[in-house]
Amino acid sequence: MRHNLITCLSLTLLTACSSAEPEGTGVDTATASGGGSTGPATSSGVLPTSTEPTSLATTDDPSSASDGSDGSGTLDVSASGTETADPATTGIVDDTTTTTSSSSTGLSETGTGGDSTGGDSSTGAPPADDDQDGFANEDDNCVADSNPDQVDSDGDGMGDACDPDDDNDGVLDPDDNCPLVVNENQQDLDKDDLGDLCDDDKDGDGVPNGGDNCPLVPNADQKDADKDGVGDACDDDKDGDSIPNDDDVFPDDGGQPGIVIPKKIYAHSSSTLHTVDVVDYTVGNIGAFKWPADGGGHQMTDVAIDRYGVLYGVTFDRAYVCNPASAQCFNLGTIPGSYNGLTWIPAGIIDNSGKDSLIGITNAGTWNLLTIKNQQVTAQQLGSYGAGYTSAGDAFSIEGVGTFAAVNKNGQNSTVIVTVDPKTGKVTGELAVTTGYNSVYGLAGWEGLILAFDSSSQMIKIDPITKVVTKLGNKGVAWWGAGVGTILPQ
């Protein structure tokens, strides 16, 4: 039989000592400090008295052993009755077997709750959930604030319940008039403390944005004169006649003042209005001008057409707007001075606001900016044709083409067609001499051509490139003027 070195350590009140283990039995033997060896443990765990003495290994301190007769020295055993020990931690090595009962070895005493009786207390516990919202801290986007919905509007990994800026627009929620919609500029049209981007009625007129025909302009009445789906309060052309309100003499009347027919030049005598086709040069008769009872002289000296197709005219004393379909004219006011020529200059040349500029030309050749407002016409002289030139009666200016005029030149009996600086009216070059025609009162242009209208009823064509003058014949109208729009095709 082998003998094992038995280690016996003193615990607080109990002493557990290991005995020699008979080879091959697998049964522990309990030993008291002064008693004999007991027999093998029974299945009940009670160790019967042995009749055979057993050699004992004593500790260095005999007083540390206790009498095991009262059961206090009984070791905790496994179900098989085998002593539990962790050889890896004993630190006491014999050439045969190493055994320890120290608490540091992992050997579990009765009732201590160690691995052999209760499992590892560090495993099996539920994960921490500080805010008790059903989401473990490691998965919770607001660890300290209960938010079982885990809503994160701006997707920044921080739930709305604890995010000071839910839309991440740089404006903290308490000061943000749209806390869930990015709107760093905080625009609030109706000043109701609800930002426009999240306001169902941003103009505050009681009509929700989706059904409001002017969502940015208060208009509870929702009036829409031209039935175009845009309310009058925010419609740039509320009467639907293609003339913006600001340039429309009759902004609430879609029938007046009317616009010109496309691809037509308008020419006239002192009393009648006509059209001229730009392809075959045929002349159409619109009819006599219909003047208002305003006490004017009522002889049309010239007409001009703006970018919207509105036809304006001047007599020796008044300015008018005329319907090009009916020749009905409406008084715009008395003019300062007398003008035998009239033209519009395209927007962006004199006026940078996007509006064409109306120029009146005197007989002496001065270039005057006319402003019409509230039935009054004012004039500002910008310049003149220059020394040696006077006005023959007309000029025209087309965006992207140029500005041209019919002038009288000292020493020249025929009318001269010249190019002009539109800002000042100064002659910049001579284009052609209308030999044999000395009273060209009307001038208009089109793509690649200039038409001149002489008071003798003759109409001629001038090629601006080759400067060739072509006779188009007598048209039966004593021409006083002509007009064409500032943009082409009209």
C-alpha positions as CSV (number, residue, x, y, z in Angstrom):
1,M,0.0,0.0,0.0
2,R,1.2,3.5,-0.9
3,H,1.2,6.2,1.8
4,N,0.1,9.7,0.9
5,L,1.4,12.8,2.7
6,I,-1.6,14.2,4.5
7,T,-1.9,17.9,5.2
8,C,-4.1,19.1,8.0
9,L,-4.8,22.8,8.3
10,S,-6.7,24.4,11.1
11,L,-9.9,26.3,10.2
12,T,-11.8,28.5,12.5
13,L,-13.5,25.9,14.7
14,L,-13.3,22.8,12.5
15,T,-10.3,20.7,11.5
16,A,-10.4,18.8,8.2
17,C,-7.7,16.3,7.8
18,S,-7.1,14.0,4.8
19,S,-6.2,10.4,5.5
20,A,-4.3,7.9,3.5
21,E,-6.2,6.6,0.6
22,P,-6.1,2.9,0.1
23,E,-4.9,2.1,-3.3
24,G,-7.7,1.3,-5.7
25,T,-10.5,1.8,-3.2
26,G,-11.4,5.4,-4.0
27,V,-12.6,5.8,-0.4
28,D,-11.4,8.6,2.0
29,T,-10.5,7.7,5.6
30,A,-11.3,10.3,8.4
31,T,-8.7,10.8,11.1
32,A,-8.7,12.5,14.6
33,S,-5.5,13.8,16.2
34,G,-5.6,11.1,18.9
35,G,-7.7,8.3,17.5
36,G,-7.3,5.4,15.3
37,S,-8.1,5.0,11.7
38,T,-11.7,4.5,10.8
39,G,-13.1,2.2,8.2
40,P,-14.2,3.1,4.6
41,A,-17.0,5.6,4.3
42,T,-20.4,4.1,3.8
43,S,-22.8,5.3,1.1
44,S,-24.5,7.4,3.8
45,G,-21.3,9.3,4.3
46,V,-20.8,7.9,7.9
47,L,-17.3,6.6,8.5
48,P,-17.4,3.3,10.6
49,T,-14.7,2.5,13.2
50,S,-11.7,0.6,11.7
51,T,-10.1,-2.3,13.6
52,E,-6.9,-1.8,11.7
53,P,-4.6,1.0,12.9
54,T,-3.5,3.4,10.2
55,S,-0.3,5.4,10.1
56,L,-0.9,9.2,10.4
57,A,1.1,12.0,9.1
58,T,1.1,14.8,11.8
59,T,1.3,18.5,11.2
60,D,4.1,20.6,12.5
61,D,1.8,22.0,15.2
62,P,0.1,19.2,17.1
63,S,-2.3,21.6,18.7
64,S,-3.9,22.4,15.3
65,A,-5.5,19.0,15.2
66,S,-8.9,18.4,16.7
67,D,-10.8,15.4,17.9
68,G,-13.0,14.3,15.1
69,S,-15.2,12.2,17.1
70,D,-17.9,14.8,17.2
71,G,-18.0,15.2,13.5
72,S,-16.3,18.6,13.4
73,G,-13.5,17.2,11.4
74,T,-15.6,15.7,8.7
75,L,-14.5,16.7,5.1
76,D,-16.9,17.8,2.4
77,V,-17.0,15.0,-0.1
78,S,-18.4,14.6,-3.6
79,A,-21.2,12.3,-4.4
80,S,-18.7,9.5,-4.9
81,G,-17.2,10.2,-1.4
82,T,-13.9,11.4,-3.0
83,E,-12.2,14.4,-1.4
84,T,-12.2,17.5,-3.5
85,A,-8.9,19.2,-4.1
86,D,-7.1,21.3,-6.6
87,P,-3.6,20.1,-6.9
88,A,-2.6,23.0,-9.0
89,T,-2.9,25.4,-6.1
90,T,-1.6,23.4,-3.1
91,G,2.0,24.3,-3.3
92,I,2.9,21.1,-1.2
93,V,4.5,18.4,-3.3
94,D,5.2,14.8,-2.3
95,D,6.9,12.2,-4.4
96,T,3.6,10.4,-4.3
97,T,0.4,12.5,-3.8
98,T,-0.2,16.2,-2.9
99,T,-3.4,17.1,-1.0
100,T,-4.6,20.4,0.6
101,S,-7.6,21.6,2.5
102,S,-6.8,25.3,2.4
103,S,-9.6,27.6,1.2
104,S,-7.2,29.0,-1.3
105,T,-7.0,25.7,-3.1
106,G,-10.6,25.8,-4.3
107,L,-11.6,22.9,-2.0
108,S,-15.1,23.8,-0.9
109,E,-16.2,23.4,2.6
110,T,-19.8,22.4,3.5
111,G,-22.2,25.3,3.0
112,T,-19.8,27.8,1.3
113,G,-21.5,27.9,-2.1
114,G,-18.4,27.2,-4.1
115,D,-18.3,25.8,-7.7
116,S,-19.1,22.3,-6.6
117,T,-22.4,23.4,-4.9
118,G,-23.8,26.6,-6.5
119,G,-22.1,27.5,-9.8
120,D,-20.0,30.6,-10.7
121,S,-21.8,33.8,-9.3
122,S,-20.1,35.8,-12.2
123,T,-22.1,34.1,-14.9
124,G,-25.9,33.9,-15.7
125,A,-26.7,37.4,-14.3
126,P,-28.9,39.7,-16.6
127,P,-27.0,42.5,-18.3
128,A,-27.2,46.0,-16.7
129,D,-30.1,48.2,-17.7
130,D,-29.8,51.4,-15.7
131,D,-32.9,53.1,-17.0
132,Q,-35.1,50.0,-16.9
133,D,-36.4,50.5,-20.5
134,G,-35.8,47.0,-21.7
135,F,-32.5,47.8,-23.5
136,A,-29.2,46.8,-21.9
137,N,-26.8,49.6,-21.4
138,E,-24.5,48.4,-24.1
139,D,-27.4,48.5,-26.7
140,D,-29.3,51.5,-25.3
141,N,-28.9,54.9,-27.2
142,C,-30.0,56.7,-24.0
143,V,-28.5,54.7,-21.1
144,A,-29.8,57.1,-18.3
145,D,-33.1,58.0,-19.9
146,S,-35.9,55.5,-20.4
147,N,-36.7,55.3,-24.2
148,P,-38.1,51.9,-25.2
149,D,-38.8,53.3,-28.7
150,Q,-35.0,54.1,-29.2
151,V,-36.0,56.9,-31.7
152,D,-33.0,58.7,-33.1
153,S,-34.2,61.3,-35.6
154,D,-30.8,62.5,-36.8
155,G,-29.2,59.1,-36.8
156,D,-26.3,60.2,-34.7
157,G,-26.4,57.3,-32.3
158,M,-28.0,59.4,-29.5
159,G,-31.6,58.8,-28.9
160,D,-34.0,61.8,-29.0
161,A,-34.8,61.3,-25.3
162,C,-31.2,62.4,-24.4
163,D,-30.1,64.3,-27.5
164,P,-30.0,68.1,-27.0
165,D,-30.2,68.7,-30.8
166,D,-32.5,66.0,-32.3
167,D,-32.2,67.3,-35.9
168,N,-28.5,68.0,-35.7
169,D,-28.9,71.5,-37.3
170,G,-26.7,73.3,-34.7
171,V,-29.7,74.8,-32.9
172,L,-30.5,73.2,-29.5
173,D,-34.0,71.8,-29.1
174,P,-35.3,74.4,-26.6
175,D,-34.4,77.2,-29.0
176,D,-35.2,75.3,-32.3
177,N,-38.5,76.2,-34.0
178,C,-38.3,73.0,-35.9
179,P,-36.6,70.5,-33.5
180,L,-37.1,67.5,-35.7
181,V,-36.4,69.2,-39.1
182,V,-33.1,70.6,-40.1
183,N,-33.5,74.4,-40.4
184,E,-30.4,76.2,-39.2
185,N,-31.7,79.6,-40.6
186,Q,-34.9,79.3,-38.4
187,Q,-37.1,81.1,-40.9
188,D,-40.6,81.8,-39.6
189,L,-42.6,83.7,-42.1
190,D,-45.7,84.2,-40.0
191,K,-43.8,84.6,-36.7
192,D,-45.8,81.9,-34.9
193,D,-42.6,80.3,-33.4
194,L,-43.0,77.4,-35.7
195,G,-40.4,77.3,-38.4
196,D,-41.5,77.4,-42.1
197,L,-40.1,73.9,-42.8
198,C,-42.4,72.3,-40.2
199,D,-45.3,74.7,-40.3
200,D,-48.4,73.4,-42.0
201,D,-49.6,77.0,-42.6
202,K,-46.4,79.0,-43.0
203,D,-48.1,82.2,-44.0
204,G,-50.6,82.0,-41.2
205,D,-53.7,82.7,-43.2
206,G,-55.7,79.7,-42.0
207,V,-55.3,77.8,-45.3
208,P,-52.9,74.8,-45.0
209,N,-49.9,74.9,-47.3
210,G,-51.1,72.0,-49.4
211,G,-54.3,73.7,-50.4
212,D,-53.1,77.3,-50.3
213,N,-52.7,79.0,-53.8
214,C,-50.3,81.5,-52.1
215,P,-48.5,79.5,-49.4
216,L,-46.0,82.3,-48.7
217,V,-48.5,85.3,-48.9
218,P,-51.5,85.6,-46.6
219,N,-54.7,85.4,-48.7
220,A,-57.5,83.8,-46.8
221,D,-59.9,84.7,-49.7
222,Q,-57.8,82.6,-52.2
223,K,-58.8,84.8,-55.1
224,D,-57.4,83.7,-58.5
225,A,-58.7,86.0,-61.3
226,D,-57.0,84.1,-64.2
227,K,-57.8,80.6,-62.7
228,D,-54.2,79.5,-63.1
229,G,-53.9,78.0,-59.6
230,V,-51.8,80.9,-58.3
231,G,-53.6,83.3,-56.1
232,D,-53.8,87.0,-57.1
233,A,-51.9,88.0,-54.0
234,C,-48.8,86.2,-55.2
235,D,-49.3,85.9,-59.0
236,D,-46.9,88.0,-61.0
237,D,-49.4,88.1,-63.8
238,K,-52.8,87.9,-62.0
239,D,-54.9,88.6,-65.1
240,G,-53.0,86.0,-67.2
241,D,-52.2,88.1,-70.2
242,S,-48.5,87.4,-70.2
243,I,-47.7,90.9,-69.1
244,P,-46.2,91.0,-65.5
245,N,-48.3,93.1,-63.1
246,D,-45.5,95.7,-62.7
247,D,-45.4,96.3,-66.5
248,D,-49.1,96.0,-67.1
249,V,-51.1,99.2,-67.4
250,F,-54.2,97.0,-66.7
251,P,-53.0,94.3,-64.3
252,D,-56.5,93.2,-63.4
253,D,-57.8,93.2,-67.0
254,G,-56.6,90.3,-69.2
255,G,-58.1,91.9,-72.3
256,Q,-56.1,95.2,-72.1
257,P,-53.8,96.5,-73.3
258,G,-53.2,93.4,-75.4
259,I,-50.0,92.2,-77.1
260,V,-48.7,92.2,-80.7
261,I,-49.0,89.4,-83.2
262,P,-45.8,87.3,-83.5
263,K,-43.5,87.9,-86.5
264,K,-45.0,91.2,-87.4
265,I,-43.5,94.7,-87.5
266,Y,-46.0,97.4,-86.6
267,A,-46.0,100.6,-88.7
268,H,-48.4,103.6,-88.9
269,S,-49.4,106.8,-90.4
270,S,-50.4,109.7,-88.1
271,S,-53.9,108.2,-87.8
272,T,-53.9,104.5,-88.7
273,L,-52.1,101.3,-87.5
274,H,-50.8,98.6,-89.7
275,T,-48.8,95.4,-89.6
276,V,-46.0,94.3,-92.0
277,D,-45.1,90.7,-92.5
278,V,-41.3,90.0,-92.0
279,V,-41.2,87.4,-94.8
280,D,-43.1,88.8,-97.7
281,Y,-43.5,92.4,-96.5
282,T,-47.2,92.5,-97.1
283,V,-49.1,95.2,-95.2
284,G,-52.1,94.6,-93.1
285,N,-54.6,97.3,-91.9
286,I,-55.6,97.2,-88.2
287,G,-57.5,100.5,-88.5
288,A,-57.7,104.0,-87.2
289,F,-56.4,104.8,-83.7
290,K,-59.2,105.2,-81.2
291,W,-58.3,108.1,-79.0
292,P,-59.7,108.8,-75.6
293,A,-61.5,112.1,-74.9
294,D,-58.4,113.7,-73.3
295,G,-58.1,116.9,-75.3
296,G,-54.9,115.7,-77.0
297,G,-53.7,116.5,-80.5
298,H,-54.0,112.8,-81.5
299,Q,-51.4,112.5,-84.2
300,M,-49.2,109.5,-83.6
301,T,-45.6,110.5,-84.2
302,D,-44.0,107.1,-83.3
303,V,-44.6,103.7,-81.7
304,A,-42.4,101.3,-79.8
305,I,-42.9,97.7,-78.5
306,D,-41.4,96.3,-75.3
307,R,-40.2,92.8,-74.5
308,Y,-43.7,91.6,-73.6
309,G,-45.3,92.8,-76.8
310,V,-47.0,95.9,-75.4
311,L,-47.3,98.7,-77.9
312,Y,-46.7,102.3,-76.7
313,G,-46.9,105.5,-78.7
314,V,-46.4,109.3,-78.4
315,T,-48.1,112.2,-80.0
316,F,-46.7,115.7,-79.9
317,D,-48.1,116.1,-76.4
318,R,-49.0,112.8,-74.7
319,A,-47.9,109.2,-74.1
320,Y,-50.3,106.3,-74.9
321,V,-50.5,102.5,-74.7
322,C,-52.5,101.0,-77.5
323,N,-54.1,97.7,-78.1
324,P,-52.4,96.3,-81.2
325,A,-55.5,94.2,-82.2
326,S,-58.0,97.1,-82.1
327,A,-55.8,100.3,-82.2
328,Q,-57.6,101.5,-79.1
329,C,-55.3,103.9,-77.1
330,F,-55.2,104.8,-73.4
331,N,-53.7,108.0,-72.1
332,L,-50.6,107.6,-69.9
333,G,-50.0,111.2,-69.3
334,T,-48.7,114.5,-70.7
335,I,-45.1,114.4,-71.9
336,P,-42.5,117.0,-71.2
337,G,-41.3,118.2,-74.6
338,S,-42.0,116.9,-78.0
339,Y,-40.7,113.6,-79.5
340,N,-40.7,112.5,-83.1
341,G,-39.0,109.2,-82.3
342,L,-39.7,106.5,-79.7
343,T,-37.9,103.2,-78.8
344,W,-37.4,100.7,-76.0
345,I,-33.9,99.8,-75.0
346,P,-33.4,96.1,-73.8
347,A,-33.2,95.4,-70.1
348,G,-29.7,95.5,-68.5
349,I,-28.3,98.3,-70.7
350,I,-29.7,101.4,-69.0
351,D,-31.8,99.7,-66.3
352,N,-30.3,96.8,-64.4
353,S,-33.5,95.8,-62.7
354,G,-34.6,93.6,-65.6
355,K,-36.9,96.2,-67.2
356,D,-36.7,97.7,-70.7
357,S,-36.1,101.5,-70.8
358,L,-38.3,103.8,-72.9
359,I,-36.4,106.5,-74.9
360,G,-38.0,109.6,-76.5
361,I,-36.1,111.3,-79.3
362,T,-36.5,115.0,-80.0
363,N,-36.2,116.6,-83.5
364,A,-32.9,117.9,-82.4
365,G,-31.6,114.4,-81.8
366,T,-31.5,114.4,-77.9
367,W,-31.8,110.9,-76.2
368,N,-34.3,111.1,-73.3
369,L,-35.2,108.4,-70.7
370,L,-39.0,108.5,-70.1
371,T,-40.6,107.2,-66.9
372,I,-44.3,106.7,-66.7
373,K,-45.9,106.4,-63.3
374,N,-49.3,107.4,-61.9
375,Q,-50.5,109.1,-65.1
376,Q,-47.3,111.2,-65.2
377,V,-44.4,111.2,-67.6
378,T,-41.0,112.4,-66.6
379,A,-37.9,112.8,-68.9
380,Q,-34.2,112.6,-68.3
381,Q,-31.8,113.5,-71.1
382,L,-29.0,110.9,-71.5
383,G,-27.2,112.4,-74.5
384,S,-27.7,113.1,-78.2
385,Y,-26.8,111.8,-81.7
386,G,-23.9,114.3,-81.7
387,A,-22.8,117.3,-83.8
388,G,-24.0,117.3,-87.4
389,Y,-26.9,114.9,-86.7
390,T,-30.6,115.4,-86.0
391,S,-33.5,113.0,-85.7
392,A,-35.2,111.9,-89.0
393,G,-37.9,110.3,-86.9
394,D,-37.2,106.8,-85.5
395,A,-34.9,104.3,-83.9
396,F,-35.1,100.7,-82.7
397,S,-33.0,98.5,-80.4
398,I,-33.0,94.7,-80.2
399,E,-31.3,92.5,-77.6
400,G,-28.2,90.9,-79.0
401,V,-28.5,92.8,-82.3
402,G,-27.9,96.4,-81.7
403,T,-29.4,99.9,-81.7
404,F,-30.1,101.8,-84.9
405,A,-31.6,105.1,-85.9
406,A,-32.6,107.1,-88.9
407,V,-30.9,110.5,-88.9
408,N,-30.5,113.6,-90.9
409,K,-26.9,114.5,-91.5
410,N,-25.6,117.9,-92.4
411,G,-24.7,118.1,-96.1
412,Q,-26.6,114.9,-96.9
413,N,-30.0,115.1,-98.6
414,S,-31.0,111.5,-98.0
415,T,-31.7,109.9,-94.7
416,V,-28.8,108.0,-93.2
417,I,-29.1,104.8,-91.2
418,V,-26.7,104.8,-88.3
419,T,-25.6,102.7,-85.3
420,V,-26.0,104.2,-81.9
421,D,-24.8,103.8,-78.3
422,P,-28.0,103.0,-76.5
423,K,-26.9,104.5,-73.2
424,T,-26.3,108.0,-74.7
425,G,-27.8,108.0,-78.2
426,K,-24.4,109.0,-79.7
427,V,-23.9,107.9,-83.3
428,T,-21.2,105.3,-83.4
429,G,-21.2,104.6,-87.1
430,E,-23.0,105.1,-90.5
431,L,-24.5,102.0,-91.9
432,A,-26.2,103.0,-95.1
433,V,-27.6,106.0,-97.1
434,T,-31.1,105.7,-98.3
435,T,-30.4,107.4,-101.6
436,G,-33.5,109.2,-102.9
437,Y,-35.4,109.0,-99.6
438,N,-35.2,112.1,-97.4
439,S,-38.1,111.5,-95.0
440,V,-37.6,108.1,-93.4
441,Y,-39.9,108.6,-90.4
442,G,-40.2,104.9,-89.5
443,L,-37.5,102.3,-88.8
444,A,-37.7,98.7,-87.6
445,G,-35.5,95.7,-87.8
446,W,-35.7,91.9,-87.8
447,E,-33.3,89.0,-88.1
448,G,-30.9,90.0,-90.8
449,L,-32.8,93.0,-92.2
450,I,-33.8,96.6,-91.5
451,L,-37.0,98.1,-92.9
452,A,-37.3,101.8,-93.5
453,F,-40.6,103.6,-94.0
454,D,-40.6,106.9,-95.9
455,S,-43.5,109.4,-95.6
456,S,-43.9,109.1,-99.4
457,S,-45.5,105.7,-98.7
458,Q,-42.3,103.9,-100.0
459,M,-40.9,101.0,-98.0
460,I,-37.2,99.9,-98.4
461,K,-35.1,97.1,-97.1
462,I,-31.5,97.5,-95.9
463,D,-29.1,94.6,-95.5
464,P,-27.0,95.5,-92.3
465,I,-24.1,93.3,-93.5
466,T,-23.8,94.2,-97.2
467,K,-25.4,97.6,-96.7
468,V,-27.4,97.0,-99.9
469,V,-30.7,99.1,-100.1
470,T,-33.6,97.3,-101.8
471,K,-36.9,99.1,-102.8
472,L,-40.0,97.3,-101.7
473,G,-42.5,99.7,-103.4
474,N,-45.3,102.0,-102.5
475,K,-47.5,100.6,-99.8
476,G,-50.2,103.3,-100.0
477,V,-49.6,104.6,-96.4
478,A,-48.0,107.9,-95.6
479,W,-45.6,106.4,-93.0
480,W,-44.9,108.3,-89.7
481,G,-43.3,105.6,-87.7
482,A,-42.7,101.9,-86.9
483,G,-42.0,99.7,-84.0
484,V,-40.5,96.3,-83.2
485,G,-40.0,94.4,-79.9
486,T,-36.7,94.4,-78.0
487,I,-36.3,90.7,-78.2
488,L,-36.6,88.3,-81.2
489,P,-38.4,86.3,-82.3
490,Q,-41.3,88.3,-80.8
